[in-house]
Amino acid sequence: MTEPKKMTLRLDPAVHDALARWASDERRSTNAQIVFLLRRALADVRWPPRQAGRRRPALRSQNMEQRVLGKTGRPVSIVGLGTWQLGADWGSVTESDALAVLRAAVESGVTFFDTADVYGDGRSERVIGRFLADIYGQGVTVATKMGRRVAQVPENYTLANFRAWTDRSRVNLGVDRLDLVQLHCPPTPVYSSDAVYDALDTLVAEERIAAYGVSVETCDEALAAISRPGVATVQIILNAFRRKPLDQVLPAAAAAGVGIIARVPLASGLLSGRYTVDTVFSADDHRTYNRHGEAFDVGETFSGVDYPTGVRAAAEFAAVAAEPGAFATDPGAAVTTAQAALRWVTQQPGVTTVIPGARDPGQARQNATAATLPPLSGHALGQIEDLYDKYLRAEIHPRW
């Protein structure tokens, strides 16, 4: 008896996304088995459908320095891609633009994407899933995050919720096992809960996830997580305006073999040097609606730096980066302020990868180019520390 041929389901992207959202909401059905089967079916759906016999075109990528991502054992590019903006929390980004950003990043040597189930309520994950499933995703490690879709109380960080959240992300990304799942800045007591880490270990044993880590707001939270043997990575805000992780977190992570994912490396664009005190951001951009911490921790927006102060400090940073001798050797082509800021992060001992965002392919390529720059000179590093002491240390260092 011959086996029946497997039917390929072809769905329009909008229909696929609507069904994925339906399947990820357990309230839609009291029959958990139906929900599970729908999730599994959607995981096999690909758009656009591949033509029979058609080979995937190769994506030509540049080489970039790779570092091992902590206890995951995976080599990842030292400049990755943060995809918060692909969920439309930085203003509107079309799907075609989002896919173009992902492609430009991979073509430039990026092999690490960071996302979260809450970015656009899963939109960022779904866009990445579509990209990886089509023709361009080989060799890319994807880290997602979970926990911010419910009330932020420790009682919600349970094995049952972890299973539901990771099932949803597996559907969104179109994979059986997630490369890396991070707790998404949960309440502080969660980092010290034995039950939470037992639940995460269970997810690994069930092969829902390959590894787990944490994303943190404070250095104390990072140190609590690093002390746990199963934690593979810590994601933390690190940039020239948020230096405190250099004191204890990076040395502790290096000693424990924990990878460091540096986020908000440009202080929400301040360190691009492009903004003035008169710059106006759109109403749906967190740099407008969360400037004072109205929606989430203020440290996620401009790294918690008072905006006018940050603009002044950023102007001085740009001047330092533009000086002759700012780099240990001649970088050759002109270097942007943002590239210098990214190079500052990647040369800090203990950093595995840095995850700037990009809203267009040009930004993605420019960010990736920072990986090719020589290190900043000792003199420039001293000047950058001086401006931190001058403008920011008293306000920023004690808080996070």
PyMOL commands that set and color helices and strands:
alter all, ss='L'
color gray80, all
select helices_A, chain A and resi 13-23+26-28+32-43+70-72+84-87+95-107+119-136+154-156+159-173+188-192+194-205+219-226+244-246+249-256+270-272+286-289+298-300+302-304+307-322+337-346+361-372+378-391+393-396
alter helices_A, ss='H'
color red, helices_A
select strands_A, chain A and resi 66-68+75-77+81-82+112-114+141-146+180-184+212-215+231-237+259-263+353-354
alter strands_A, ss='S'
color yellow, strands_A
deselect
rebuild
show_as cartoon
